[in-house]
Amino acid sequence: MKLHHLPSFLLLSGSLLAADPTPQKAVNLFNGHDLRGWQQPSPPWLVVSGISLDSTNPKTFVSTPGEGVILNTLSGKGVDLKTEAEFGDSQIHVEFCVAKDSNSGVYVQGRYEVQILDSYGKANIAVHDCAAIYERWDEATKKGFEGTVPSINACKPPGEWQSYDITFIAPKFDANGKKTANGKFVKVVHNGKVVHENIEVTGPTRGGDNIEKPTGPIRLQGDHGPVAFRNLKVTPLAP
């Protein structure tokens, strides 16, 4: 963990998290002004005050200059964005907006993806749809496995702001680095509706960082279409 990037309240008597089982103070991941606290991507993400669907092409955005929102690009041909700080057990709040048919994701610890997709109005949702815990990938067979479909489709229309509230317990390891417990999505709430509870992930989902560790960054996918984010917060939990 990059301790010099973490706020001082995460440090107590030489340990990373206090023993108090209650949530710690929320960490604002985006200050509204710039990308301080994020690994600087190339090409850079944009800071704007607002976005809306392009009336001539709803698969793209138009933006309003200002502050408060981060946007990968108007065309969606961007790169992923990662926090400099790393987190373990956490509650994560994310607000996002996608253009028509756009695709993104929130990678908890940079490894376990909660999918973002324009799935509005879709009757038969699958493991690739919005709010799914994305599948894992078997390189030998070139097939996906595991993954969890959300219990309901809570997706809003493209161009509208949506939210995730994610409670995640990180995988646990013994003194020799051997994993003793899988990571778990305790709860995922999409637009105020519970879509997952107590879902274990046996390893990183497809596209995630391959090596599991007790901590990791928050990673926002930015190379699969136009996507914007705002009000990004992480509340560390006691181990």
PyMOL commands that set and color helices and strands:
alter all, ss='L'
color gray80, all
select helices_A, chain A and resi 3-5+8-10
alter helices_A, ss='H'
color red, helices_A
select strands_A, chain A and resi 27-28+38-39+46-54+57-71+81-83+90-98+103-108+112-117+136-138+143-145+162-169+172-173+179-181+183-190+193-201+219-220+227-236
alter strands_A, ss='S'
color yellow, strands_A
deselect
rebuild
show_as cartoon
